[in-house]
Amino acid sequence: MRAMVTGGGGFLGSHLVKALLRRGDTVRVLARGDYPELRALGAETLRGDITDAAATARACEGMDVVFHTAAKAGGWGDPKAYEAINVSGTDHVIAGCRAARVPVLIHTSSPSVVHGHEDLEGADESLPYAKDFTAHYPRTKALSEQRALAASDASLAVIALRPHFIWGPGDRHLLPRLVARAKAGRLRQIGRRDPKCDTVYIDNCVDAHLLAADALRRGAPLGGKVYFVSDDAPIGVWTMANKMLASAGLGPVGRPIPASVAYGVGACLELVYALFGVEREPLITRFGASELSYAQWFDIGAAKRDLGYHPKVSIEEGLARLAASLSPSR
């Protein structure tokens, strides 16, 4: 098929591009940066931004499917930037698909759209959206998901996927930050609990996206649906953090601080940073403290049933691959 990937230079996007190329699909990338390594593999790379409606529309021309992975993540930042990228950007992708008569859109969402200040254990897709959010990322991702699903109709079939904690070789954000803070002695466990969370190894996440696209292209009546996807093996968030640190040759996370203290400090830092116009993300935010304090694992039975999704790479195998990728000899 002819596939376009927004954010094709990112962690998920680049792995998705490579997987599509490996199976013989024609791939176009829309990304803000230049990625000669993807061109060398055979992808067509367009330098552009989903905040640019015209550029997005051009990128959609002639495509059979669009994978919308581009987003602004994080627990801190200018709300206008989150609105422009996550909400208006999604509107531009939808409009581009309609103008080019693209029949299939796979929208990458996030479980944070349903997470409030509570444990979520074994929840499924019937869970409503959160009533209030502690950061602009989950708020705007909820809006973008709702718009994507509402756009699904007879001419444009849309599926939204909610992967949680995407990890593995090539991660340029989560693991590097974890390692940097550990080396600086600034990594502390939040709360005394080790709440279980979902993770999804990068190859498993890519597989879920391909399965969703293939299902819609076969005519499966799944348009307008959303699916949680994971490694199907909930694990303690701090247990997983320590395993990832060990893969990088580092010791475990430091001693815990009360979750309420971390949340309070995050609120204070956000207030101070906002008052003084500080753009960099605080050491801790309310969103970060909340994400690390509560259980978040979900029932992926719907993805198994409707998409035929089953994680092929276990956490243990994924950690071995991660360690190998970080080895100095590699």
N, C-alpha and C positions, 0 to 999 in steps of 0.2 A: 504494500500500500504506500501511498504518498502521505508522509506525516510531517507536521510542523510542530516544533517543541518551543514554547516560550520559556525563557530562562534556561536555554539549552547549555549554557556554560556553567551552570550551578552544579551542586553535588548530585541531586537527583536527576536534573535535566541532562547532564553530560553522560551519566550512566545509562539513561534511557535512550539517548541518541546512539550510543555505542551498541546497545542491545538491538535496536531497530536495524542498524546497519549490518550487524552480524547475521541477522535472519533474512537479509536481502531487500529490506524496504528502502524506499527513497526518502531521504530526510532533509528537511530544511530547519535551520535554527534561527530564532530571533533572540538576540541578546545584546546587552549594552556594550560588552567588551568584544575584543577580537580573539577568536579561538582557532589559530592555524592548525592545531593538532586535530580538531574535528574535521576541518577541510581536508587534511591529509588522509583521513579515514574515509572520505567520500561524501561528507555532509555539505550541503549548501549553507553558508553562513551569511545572515543578514544582520548588519549592525543597526540596532534600533531599540526602541523602548515601547512597552505596551501603554505608556501614557500618551504616546503619539498614535492617534486613531488611524491616520493615513498609513503609517508604516506598518501597523498591525494588520490593517486590511490587505495591504500588498503581500504580507507574509502568508496570509491565509489562502491566497489565490491558487487554485489548482490542487488543493489538498483533499485527501479522503478523510483525514482525521487530524484534529488539533489536540495536543497535550498541553494544558495550561499549568505549568509548574512554577512560573515566575511569581514572586511575592516579596513583600518587605516583611521580614521577621524581626523578632526581638521584643524585649520588654520595655523599651524606651525609645522615644524619638518624636519628631514633629508629626502631629496628627494629620496635617495636610499631606505629608508624604505618604502616610499609610492610606489615606483616602484615595490619593491619586493613583497609587500603584495597585493596591488590593481591590478597591471598589471600582473606580473609573477604568482602571486597566482591564478588569474582568468585563466590564461593559463593552470596551473596545474589542476584546477578543470575541465576545458573542456577536457583536455587530459585524466584525470581519468574517466570521463563519457564515452569517446569514447572507452577506453581500456576495461571498464566493461560493455559496451553496455547499458548504462543507457539511456532510451529514452527521458527523460524530465529533463530540467534544468531551474530553476527559479532564475534569477539573480537580486539581490537587488541593484538598482542604486540610483541616486539622481537627483533632479531638478537642482542642482548646475551645472550640465554639460551643461546647456543651458543658464545660467544666466551671463550676462555681467553687465555693469554699466547703467542699465535702468530699468524702471518699466515693469513688465510682468503681464498683467491683462487679464485673460481669454484665454491665449495662449493654443494651443493644441500640439500634438505630431509632427506636421509638422515643428515646430520651429527648426532651425539648431543648431548645437553645437556652443557654444561660441567660438569666434575667439582668445581670450586671457584670461588667468586665473590669479588671484591674489594669488593663493595658489596651492600647489601640490595636495591637496585632490581633488578638482573638476577636475583638469587636468588629474590625473590618473584614476579617476572614469569615465571620458569621454572615455579614452582609453579602460578601462576594459569593459564598456558597448558596445563599438563598436566591440570589439573582441568577446564578448559573442553573440551578435546578428549576427555577420558574421559567427559564427560557426553553426548556426541553419540550419539543412538540414533534409533529409528524415529519417535519423537514430537518430538524436538528435534535438528535438524541444526545442527552447529556447524562453522564454519571459523575458523581463526586466521590472521591476517595479520601478517607481520613487516616493517614498513617501517623503513628506516634513515635517520636524519638528515633528518627532515621539515623542509622549509624553504619560504620564500616570503612574500609580503605578509601581514601580520597576525600574524606570529610574535611572541609576547610574551616569549619566554624565551631561545632560542639567540642570535638576532641582537642583541637588546638587551644581553646579557651580553658578547658579542664586541665590540660597539661601546664599551660602558662601559670594558672593560679596555684596549682600544686607546687610548681617549682619556686614560686614566689612566697610560699607559705601562707597563702590567702584563701585556701580552700577548706571550708569547714562544713561539717554535716549540719543540716538544718533540722532540728527536732531529734528526739531520741528514737523515734520509730524508723523502720526501714520499709515504708509503704510500697506495696507491689505496683509495678507499672508495666505497660506494654512497651515493647521495642519492636523495630522492624529493620532487619538487615537490608542494606541497600539493594542487593539482588532480589530479595523477596518483594521489596517495594516496587521495583521495576517490573517484576513479573505480574504483580497485581494490576499495574497500569496497562500492560499489554493484553492481559486477559479481559479487562474491561472493554478496551477498544475492539478486540476481536469479537466479543459477545455482541456488542451493538452492531458491528458490521455484518454479522450473521443474521441480524434482524430480531435478536432477543428483545422482548418487551420490557426492557429495564430502564428506559429513559426516565429521568426525573428521580432516580433513586440514589441513595448515599450508602457507602459501605465503610465500616471500620476494617482496617487491615493491619496485621501485626505478625510477630514471630510465633504467636499462639503459645507463648510460654511466659506468663507474668513473672517478673523478677523484682526483688527489692531494688529501689532506685539507687541506694547507696552501695548495695552489693554489685550492681552493674557498673557504677562509677568506679569502684575499686578494681573490678576486673578489667575495665578499659585502661585504667592507670597502670595496672600490672602489665598490660600488653605493651605499654610505652616504657616499661622498666622503672616505674615509679611506685612509691609506697601508697598506703591507703589514705583516704580523706581524713582530715584532722578531727579533733574531738567536737562533739555536737554543741550547738547553741540552741536555746529554746526557739521553737518556731514562731511564737508570738513576738519574741524580741527581733528576730530576723524580719518579720513582716513590718513591725513598727519602725525599724531602722530603714527599711526600704521606703516606707511612706515618707519619712523625714527627708531622706536623700532626694526623693523625687520632688518634694516641695522646694528644697534648697536649689536643686539643679534648675527647676522651672523658674524660680525667682531670678536667678543669675544668668539664665540663658545658656546653661552648659549643655552642649550637644552630645557629648560622650555618655554612654550608658553607665549608671551608677553601679557600684560593686554588687549591690543587691537591690532588687525591685520587688514590689508587692507581687507582681506576676510570677517572678522567679521563685519567691518564697512559697507561694501557693502551689506552684507546679511541683515543687520538691517535698511538700509536706503532706500531700494527700495521695491516696491510692488512685490510680487511673489505669484500669485494664478492662477490656471490652470483649464481648461475645462476637466472634467473627463468623458465626454460623451462616449468616446471610451471604457473605462473600464466598464461603465454601460452596453453598448450595447454588447460588445464581451465577457465579463467575468461574467455579471450579478452582478456586484459589486454595492452595495448601503451601505453606512455607517450605521451600526446598532446602534452605540452609538453616541449620540449628544455631542457637546462640553459641554453643561450644565451637562449632566449625567456624562460625563467623569471627569469633575471638582469635582463633588460630590464624585465620587469614589476616586479621588486623595486625597481630603481632608480627607476622611475616613481612607485611608491608612496611612496618616501622623499624624492622631490623636494620642496623647500620650496614650490613653486608648486601642489602637489597638496593 
